[in-house]
Amino acid sequence: MTLFVGTSGWQYEDWRGVLYPAGVPVRRWLEEYTAHFATVEINNAFYRLPSRETFASWAERVPPGFVVAVKASRYLTHVKRLRDPEEPVRRLTAHAAGLGDRLGPVLLQLPPTLRADPDLLDTCLARFPSGTRVAVEPRHDSWWTPRVRAVLERRGAALCWADARSRPVTPLWRTADWGYVRFHQGRARPWPRYGRRALETWAGRIATAWPAGADVYAYFNNDPGGAAVENALLFGRLAERAGLRPARPPAVPAN
């Protein structure tokens, strides 16, 4: 199994002094980030889809083998609410194609008010080009049904395993031959950090859920105060001890 560990975004002012040395300008933060992690999730694409040229410029700035996951635009998931997906999916994939071989999974995070509609989800997933890895993060309990699971399995889409307050808030279904995990908020102090025991438990879950040849992507979204950086670094080390193989072990910043 290859485990890709990173954070949801990299441009956070309060990461200066945590991940980014004081002397590194903001325009060099992406390069500094890639010295420590093997992947990043582009979270701000949810609010405003970057141009193909912007994606291409990021691809030029990251090293070979670095993986960029892309959170789908809110236009598709929250405005259209998965309806009429052909144009927004086409635009999303055309822009993200600027990443070339750096492109990893696409994340569909659904609104918490969107109730289950397996047919709507199936139609949306069908619009993605063959071979695109799509992870789906529903946030309404009505989605946890056999029909929804069957749609994900048939389309080869991964159910995003989401954690909030150090517990899973989604079923631990393995719906694809790869996995996607998001850490939103831990229970340790200072907020919103995860404690060591919670991360050890997650490393064990992942180690037992997927076969040796699988790819699993894990992103920490608890960015305030640099918590995501600290937790991602710790999780990478704990994952190695659990028998997982990080794509590149996260490197602790010198500062």
Secondary structure, DSSP 8 states (H G I E B T S, - for coil): -EEEEEEE-S--GGGBTTTB-TTS-GGGHHHHHHTT-SEEEE-GGGTS---HHHHHHHHHHS-TT-EEEEE--HIIIIISTTSS-HHHHHHHHHHHGGGGGGEEEEEEE--TT----HHHHHHHHHTS-TT--EEEE--SGGG-SHHHHHHHHHHT-EE-EEEESSSBSS-----SSSEEEEEEE-SSSSTT---HHHHHHHHHHHHHHS-TT-EEEEEE---GGGHHHHHHHHHHHHHHHTT-EESS-------
